[in-house]
Amino acid sequence: MSTKYNLKTLGPQAAHLVTTLQERRRPVFTLSEAMEITGLKAASARSFMRALVGRGVAARLRPGLFNLIPAELGRDKEYMGNPYVVAREIMGDRDHYISHASAMDIHRMTTQPQLVIYTSSPAAMRKRTILGTEFRFIKCQQARFFGFSEAWVSKQEKVMVSDIERTVLDGLKAPEHCGGITETAKGLWMRRSDIGPQKLVEYALRLNVRAVIGRLGYLMETLEIGTESDFARLREKLGRAYVLLDPMLPAEGKYFAKWRLRLNVSVDEIRAVGHT
């Protein structure tokens, strides 16, 4: 962390806390960490942190969770910092990964501004809003909890995030969390040179959601990503029922037997993502 504080004006205890957090690269920290660093008991630590928040040294994100405010921002008590780091800290030691539109943002698969931070986890979590940013938590079955790794979201901070292939599949399973099928298709196209078609297929078969398999096969074939062998592997696992290409849109459009889809988004719209 490169932020410079005037440690002489903070007082020895606050200066020690700030310096230690900087050394640990922990701009987002808990009350328990503040207690451990300062040696204060719970009641005294809460009083100490209220004073630091009042002075604009730290911002309170939620009960027991704080963020150091960069000195150059002055007394901005509404500073949150990197929202993906905040999501990581909210999850604590629970299994999780940043997902859906948020993962698309991290992987440069979208040009849309992100107003909601999505995190997937086997743990059930309620959505919450912190300093105007909404954090949503998507329940993921343990058997389907795969396809993620650490990624840098700043010069100092890493978070767990779905890899590109898993990000695509999450977008096909729940397009409402990614801006719709067209946005997912656009992300697939934007990172097509970095995507492994066989890995996409393996993930889809492991996820074993027939709607996802049909949507993936259709997009890969339409955008000419992958081979006939890839498409054939997906078609083997298709069900008989038809599903909407985009479940966010009205149930209309022609039926496409090859991928068991009802095409409520035109093929021209999907192909157009390759020209945007």
Protein Blocks (a to p, Z undefined) as FASTA:
>chain_A
ZZdcdfklnojklmmmmmmmmmnopabccfklmmmmnopafklmmmmmmmmmmnopaccf
bghiacdddfklopafkbgbjaklmmmmmnmmaccddehjllmmmnopafbdcfbdcddd
fbdcddddeehiacddddddfklgghiadddfbfkbccddddfklmmmmmmmmmmlnopj
klmmmmmmmmmmmpcfklmmmmmmmnopaklmmmmmmmmmmnopajfklmmmmmmmpcfb
dcdfblmbccedjddfklopacfbcfklmmmmmmZZ
